[in-house]
Amino acid sequence: MTQHFPPRGFIQQGLAPCLEKGEKERRLGFCTILDRRGEATRMLLADQGQEWTEDVVTGEIWQKGDLKKTCLFGQLPRFQDGDFVLYQSNAILRHLARNHGMISFADYNLLDILQLHLVLAPNCLASFPLLAAYVQRLNARPLLKAYLESEGRKQRPINGNGKQ
Ligand SMILES: N[C@@H](CCC(=O)N[C@@H](CS)C(=O)NCC(=O)O)C(=O)O
């Protein structure tokens, strides 16, 4: 299966218009101010061998306020699954998990949180061998590993404060 890392259409300056009925594309719209909300979704999609397109909203564009008004709850990420539009990262994950016949989406959230902790404190799992093994096992899954090693992932900051 062909995968696009970074995904097709990477670095656009705003959200794409809503897709028409019958369109099959998957698009993840996120803001560079605090993008980590979308990361579990990306890991689920990559691990399930799926493709998607990123709609990047810069802080500058977001702060103009026009896009915010169009977003349910006034926040990103936004996920478009064809003509079906979803907000709230856990709702997006639940939708995708259901679509891919998975019982749970929580693994990707837990993995994301543990990966973040490891960035901030690389030894934080030293006293938790089961959790450390869990992270290693998931990180080694071939499709997920390819995503984790992709430029798109490496270049994406944890948040927009420029400290990572
Ligand atoms: N509960 C939401 C939180 C989303 C969230 O915190 N979004 C932030 C960062 S992407 C945002 O849109 N901030 C801009 C704002 O609130 O104006 C989720 O999990 O999707």
PDBQT file of the ligand as one rigid body, heavy atoms in Angstrom, charges set to zero:
ROOT
HETATM    1  N1  LIG A 201     -11.242  19.002  23.520  1.00  0.00    +0.000 N 
HETATM    2  C1  LIG A 201     -10.679  19.410  22.250  1.00  0.00    +0.000 C 
HETATM    3  C2  LIG A 201      -9.583  20.419  22.520  1.00  0.00    +0.000 C 
HETATM    4  C3  LIG A 201      -9.025  20.944  21.232  1.00  0.00    +0.000 C 
HETATM    5  C4  LIG A 201      -8.022  22.044  21.478  1.00  0.00    +0.000 C 
HETATM    6  O1  LIG A 201      -7.509  22.241  22.599  1.00  0.00    +0.000 OA
HETATM    7  N2  LIG A 201      -7.727  22.776  20.400  1.00  0.00    +0.000 N 
HETATM    8  C5  LIG A 201      -6.825  23.865  20.488  1.00  0.00    +0.000 C 
HETATM    9  C6  LIG A 201      -5.508  23.539  19.828  1.00  0.00    +0.000 C 
HETATM   10  S1  LIG A 201      -5.514  22.679  18.307  1.00  0.00    +0.000 SA
HETATM   11  C7  LIG A 201      -7.446  25.074  19.783  1.00  0.00    +0.000 C 
HETATM   12  O2  LIG A 201      -8.196  24.947  18.844  1.00  0.00    +0.000 OA
HETATM   13  N3  LIG A 201      -7.061  26.254  20.298  1.00  0.00    +0.000 N 
HETATM   14  C8  LIG A 201      -7.417  27.486  19.715  1.00  0.00    +0.000 C 
HETATM   15  C9  LIG A 201      -8.567  28.176  20.393  1.00  0.00    +0.000 C 
HETATM   16  O3  LIG A 201      -9.143  27.619  21.376  1.00  0.00    +0.000 OA
HETATM   17  O4  LIG A 201      -8.871  29.301  19.964  1.00  0.00    +0.000 OA
HETATM   18  C10 LIG A 201     -10.142  18.194  21.484  1.00  0.00    +0.000 C 
HETATM   19  O5  LIG A 201      -9.670  17.251  22.149  1.00  0.00    +0.000 OA
HETATM   20  O6  LIG A 201     -10.189  18.172  20.248  1.00  0.00    +0.000 OA
ENDROOT
TORSDOF 0
